[in-house]
Amino acid sequence: MDLRAFIRGLAVGSAILLAATIVTFGHSTIVPAGLTISKPGVQPGYLIFGAPDGHAYAIDVKGNVANQWSAPETGSELQYARPLANGNLLAQVRSAKSVAGAAGADSVIEITQDGRIVWKYSDSTRFLHHDMERRSNGNTLLV
C-alpha cells in the first residue's frame, strides 16, 4: 500500500468516525417537555398562552394544564390569548392561508371556558396585529 492510499483511507475513516461521534453525542436524545423551570416564590395563578400546536392553554405554576381551548376551524390556530374579567378568553385566530411568518391574525374571538364562541371580529382587508384589549365598557381595541 502506498502512502497516498494510506492517508486517503485514514482521512475517510476519520471523517466517518467524526460524523458518528457528532450524531451520537452532539444531539440530545432527551427533549424537555412541560414545565422545565420552577423557582421558589412563584406567585399562585395561571399562565394563559397560545401554543405552537394551535391550541390555547391555561397552566398552573406547576405546569398542570387547567384548561385547553381549540381553534374554531380546521387549519387555524389560536394566538395571543388573554383572560377576560368574565372568565372567557380573548384570542386571535390565524388561518393556515395567512401570510407565512407574519405576526398577526385574521380574526379575534371571545371564547367561553367550554369552547363556545360568543363574540367574533374579522377583517378581510386588514391583518390584525398581536395587541388587543377589552375595555371595561365592552369595546375591544385592536391594532
C-alpha positions as CSV (number, residue, x, y, z in Angstrom):
1,M,0.0,0.0,0.0
2,D,1.4,3.4,-0.9
3,L,1.5,6.4,1.4
4,R,-1.2,8.3,-0.5
5,A,-3.7,5.4,-0.3
6,F,-3.0,5.1,3.4
7,I,-3.6,8.8,4.1
8,R,-6.7,8.8,2.0
9,G,-8.1,5.8,3.9
10,L,-7.1,7.4,7.2
11,A,-8.9,10.7,6.2
12,V,-12.1,8.8,5.1
13,G,-12.1,6.7,8.3
14,S,-11.6,9.8,10.5
15,A,-14.4,11.6,8.8
16,I,-16.8,8.7,9.3
17,L,-15.7,8.4,12.9
18,L,-16.2,12.1,13.5
19,A,-19.7,12.1,11.9
20,A,-20.7,9.1,14.0
21,T,-19.4,10.8,17.2
22,I,-21.4,14.0,16.4
23,V,-24.6,12.1,15.7
24,T,-24.2,10.1,18.9
25,F,-23.1,12.8,21.3
26,G,-23.9,16.1,19.6
27,H,-27.6,15.6,19.5
28,S,-29.5,15.2,22.8
29,T,-32.0,12.4,22.9
30,I,-33.7,13.9,25.9
31,V,-36.2,16.6,24.9
32,P,-37.7,18.6,27.8
33,A,-41.4,18.7,27.8
34,G,-43.8,20.5,30.1
35,L,-42.6,22.8,32.9
36,T,-38.8,23.0,32.9
37,I,-38.1,25.7,35.4
38,S,-39.9,26.4,38.7
39,K,-38.3,28.8,41.1
40,P,-39.3,29.3,44.8
41,G,-41.6,32.2,45.5
42,V,-43.6,32.0,42.3
43,Q,-47.0,33.6,42.8
44,P,-50.0,31.3,42.5
45,G,-52.2,31.6,39.5
46,Y,-52.4,30.6,35.8
47,L,-50.5,31.4,32.7
48,I,-52.6,31.6,29.5
49,F,-50.9,31.4,26.1
50,G,-51.4,30.4,22.5
51,A,-49.1,27.4,21.9
52,P,-47.4,26.3,18.7
53,D,-49.8,23.4,18.4
54,G,-52.6,25.8,17.6
55,H,-54.4,25.5,21.0
56,A,-54.5,27.9,23.9
57,Y,-53.7,26.7,27.3
58,A,-54.1,27.8,30.9
59,I,-51.4,26.2,33.1
60,D,-50.8,26.5,36.8
61,V,-47.4,27.2,38.5
62,K,-46.6,23.5,38.5
63,G,-47.2,23.2,34.8
64,N,-50.5,21.3,35.1
65,V,-53.0,22.1,32.3
66,A,-56.1,23.7,33.9
67,N,-57.9,24.3,30.6
68,Q,-57.3,23.9,26.8
69,W,-59.1,25.7,24.0
70,S,-59.1,24.6,20.4
71,A,-59.1,26.7,17.3
72,P,-62.6,27.2,15.9
73,E,-61.8,25.9,12.4
74,T,-59.6,23.2,11.0
75,G,-56.3,24.6,9.8
76,S,-56.4,27.6,12.2
77,E,-54.6,28.3,15.4
78,L,-55.2,30.4,18.5
79,Q,-52.6,33.1,19.2
80,Y,-52.1,35.9,21.8
81,A,-54.7,34.6,24.2
82,R,-55.6,36.6,27.3
83,P,-58.2,36.1,30.0
84,L,-61.2,38.4,30.4
85,A,-62.8,39.6,33.7
86,N,-65.9,37.4,32.9
87,G,-63.8,34.2,32.8
88,N,-63.8,33.9,29.0
89,L,-60.7,34.0,26.7
90,L,-59.9,36.7,24.1
91,A,-57.7,35.2,21.4
92,Q,-56.6,35.8,17.9
93,V,-57.3,33.2,15.2
94,R,-54.9,32.8,12.4
95,S,-55.7,30.5,9.5
96,A,-53.2,28.4,7.6
97,K,-53.8,30.6,4.5
98,S,-52.4,33.7,6.3
99,V,-49.1,35.1,5.2
100,A,-46.4,32.7,6.4
101,G,-44.1,34.3,9.1
102,A,-46.3,37.4,9.5
103,A,-47.2,38.5,13.0
104,G,-51.0,38.9,13.1
105,A,-54.3,37.2,12.7
106,D,-57.4,37.1,10.5
107,S,-59.9,37.5,13.4
108,V,-60.3,37.9,17.2
109,I,-62.7,35.8,19.2
110,E,-64.1,35.6,22.7
111,I,-64.5,32.0,23.7
112,T,-66.0,30.5,26.9
113,Q,-64.4,28.1,29.2
114,D,-66.2,25.2,27.4
115,G,-65.1,26.4,23.9
116,R,-68.2,28.3,22.7
117,I,-67.5,31.4,20.6
118,V,-69.6,34.3,22.0
119,W,-68.0,37.2,20.0
120,K,-66.0,37.4,16.8
121,Y,-64.4,40.2,14.8
122,S,-63.0,39.6,11.3
123,D,-61.5,41.9,8.8
124,S,-60.8,40.7,5.3
125,T,-58.8,43.8,4.3
126,R,-56.6,44.3,7.4
127,F,-54.2,42.0,9.1
128,L,-54.7,42.3,12.8
129,H,-51.6,42.8,14.8
130,H,-50.9,41.0,18.1
131,D,-52.1,43.6,20.6
132,M,-55.7,43.7,21.7
133,E,-57.6,44.9,24.8
134,R,-61.1,44.5,26.1
135,R,-62.2,47.8,27.7
136,S,-64.5,48.0,30.8
137,N,-67.3,49.4,28.7
138,G,-67.3,46.2,26.5
139,N,-65.5,47.8,23.5
140,T,-62.5,45.9,22.1
141,L,-59.4,47.7,20.9
142,L,-57.4,46.1,18.1
143,V,-54.2,47.2,16.3
